[in-house]
Amino acid sequence: MASFCWWSPSLGDQGAWPGAVTHIQSLAPGSRLSVPYCSAVVLDSPRLLARNSTYEHPMLGTGYTDEPSRALSDEPEAVPSDYQALLTARADRNARQAQLAEWESHRASILREIDWLHSQRFQVDVSKPLRVLRRQLARIDKLIAER
């Protein structure tokens, strides 16, 4: 019998994190079932919110503890710090993409307005100031894209 293990998707659609509950199952020799291989089961110490937020744990950092007696009561265990960093990076990336999409929408609207102004017959020539507006919009576009 061969054994294998995989990480449990403990966070629903968000995926799993290392150190979460693992499942171990055995296969009969010659089984054609393809499974991911892992050589060890990782067990993390609990990462609990400390009652005293200034408490500094040498491994878990400020505000966390692995001792239930020092933890807030009825609080769930925190996700591991590396997974928390992954979630933060993902949220930042999603927020940035949403912000860029919103900017593209507003930029297109501004360009339509500049085009409309250019198509109008005013008693004064406004083509130069409209070109300045287009150049400024291009500069703003570059600034936003660089961030």
Secondary structure as UniProt FT lines:
FT   STRAND          2..7
FT   TURN            10..11
FT   HELIX           12..14
FT   TURN            18..19
FT   STRAND          22..27
FT   TURN            29..30
FT   STRAND          48..50
FT   TURN            53..54
FT   STRAND          56..57
FT   TURN            58..60
FT   STRAND          61..62
FT   STRAND          64..65
FT   HELIX           68..70
FT   TURN            73..74
FT   HELIX           81..119
FT   HELIX           127..146
//
